[in-house]
């Protein structure tokens, strides 16, 4: 997937916003003001996604393009180098997982917006 495909996919998710809160090369996707995806647009394309800690470790062991979250909580975030080695459908699944982890942590009244 390229950055436009990632952007379009993330923005299709309910109540998702995008911004550049850190600098002009770090695109952040949020739901309910909480980050679920961070794309680095400088040089090699990378995306960081929130992940269940056990799954995060498993993905790092299985896929060389998946590393501990760059400048993020290493147990809960993975950074994926988008070098073509990760299938687009698999990346979408990981984006979905990240988004759903944020939704699951919301108070019930906020989660109800997503039903």
C-alpha positions as CSV (number, residue, x, y, z in Angstrom):
1,X,0.0,0.0,0.0
2,X,1.1,3.5,-0.7
3,X,0.5,6.5,1.6
4,X,-2.7,7.6,-0.3
5,X,-4.2,4.1,0.0
6,X,-3.3,4.1,3.7
7,X,-4.8,7.6,4.1
8,X,-8.0,6.7,2.3
9,X,-8.4,3.5,4.3
10,X,-7.9,5.2,7.7
11,X,-10.2,8.1,6.8
12,X,-13.0,5.7,6.0
13,X,-13.1,4.7,9.6
14,X,-15.8,6.3,11.6
15,X,-14.9,9.6,13.3
16,X,-11.3,9.5,12.2
17,X,-9.3,12.7,11.8
18,X,-5.9,13.4,10.3
19,X,-3.4,16.0,11.3
20,X,0.3,16.9,11.4
21,X,0.7,17.7,15.1
22,X,4.4,17.1,15.3
23,X,5.9,18.3,12.1
24,X,5.2,18.4,8.3
25,X,6.3,14.8,7.6
26,X,4.4,12.9,10.4
27,X,0.8,12.2,9.5
28,X,-1.3,11.2,12.5
29,X,-4.7,9.5,12.4
30,X,-6.9,9.8,15.5
31,X,-10.3,8.6,16.6
32,X,-11.9,10.4,19.5
33,X,-8.7,12.4,19.8
34,X,-6.5,9.2,20.4
35,X,-3.8,8.2,17.9
36,X,-4.2,4.8,16.2
37,X,-1.8,5.3,13.2
38,X,1.2,7.5,12.6
39,X,2.7,7.6,9.1
40,X,6.2,8.9,8.5
41,X,6.4,10.6,5.1
42,X,10.1,11.4,5.1
43,X,12.3,9.1,3.0
44,X,11.2,5.5,3.5
45,X,7.5,5.2,4.2
46,X,6.7,3.8,7.7
47,X,3.5,3.5,9.7
48,X,3.2,2.9,13.4
49,X,0.2,1.1,14.8
50,X,-1.1,0.3,18.2
51,X,-1.0,-3.4,18.9
52,X,-1.8,-5.9,21.6
53,X,1.6,-6.5,23.4
54,X,1.7,-10.3,22.8
55,X,0.7,-9.9,19.2
56,X,3.2,-7.1,18.8
57,X,6.1,-9.4,19.8
58,X,4.8,-12.2,17.6
59,X,4.6,-9.9,14.5
60,X,8.1,-8.6,15.1
61,X,9.4,-12.2,15.2
62,X,7.5,-13.2,12.1
63,X,8.0,-10.2,9.8
64,X,11.4,-8.4,9.3
65,X,9.6,-5.2,8.3
66,X,7.9,-5.0,11.7
67,X,9.9,-3.3,14.5
68,X,9.2,-2.0,18.0
69,X,7.4,1.3,17.8
70,X,9.7,4.1,16.8
71,X,9.6,6.8,19.5
72,X,6.6,5.1,21.0
73,X,5.7,2.7,23.8
74,X,7.6,-0.3,22.6
75,X,5.2,-2.9,24.1
76,X,2.1,-1.4,22.6
77,X,3.2,0.0,19.2
78,X,4.8,-1.5,16.1
79,X,6.5,0.4,13.3
80,X,6.1,-1.2,9.9
81,X,8.5,-0.4,7.1
82,X,6.4,-0.3,4.0
83,X,9.0,-1.8,1.7
84,X,6.5,-4.0,-0.2
85,X,7.1,-7.1,1.9
86,X,3.8,-6.7,3.9
87,X,0.6,-7.6,1.9
88,X,-1.9,-4.7,1.7
89,X,-4.8,-6.8,3.2
90,X,-2.6,-7.8,6.2
91,X,-1.7,-4.1,6.7
92,X,-5.4,-3.2,6.6
93,X,-6.0,-5.9,9.3
94,X,-3.4,-4.3,11.5
95,X,-4.8,-0.9,11.0
96,X,-8.2,-2.3,12.0
97,X,-6.7,-3.8,15.1
98,X,-5.1,-0.6,16.1
99,X,-8.3,1.4,15.6
100,X,-10.4,-1.2,17.5
101,X,-8.0,-1.2,20.4
102,X,-8.6,2.6,20.8
103,X,-12.4,2.1,20.5
104,X,-12.3,-0.7,23.1
105,X,-10.6,1.6,25.7
106,X,-13.3,4.3,25.4
107,X,-16.0,4.8,28.0
108,X,-19.2,3.0,27.0
109,X,-21.0,6.2,26.1
110,X,-18.3,7.0,23.5
111,X,-18.1,3.4,22.2
112,X,-21.8,3.6,21.5
113,X,-21.1,6.1,18.8
114,X,-19.4,3.3,16.8
115,X,-22.3,0.8,17.0
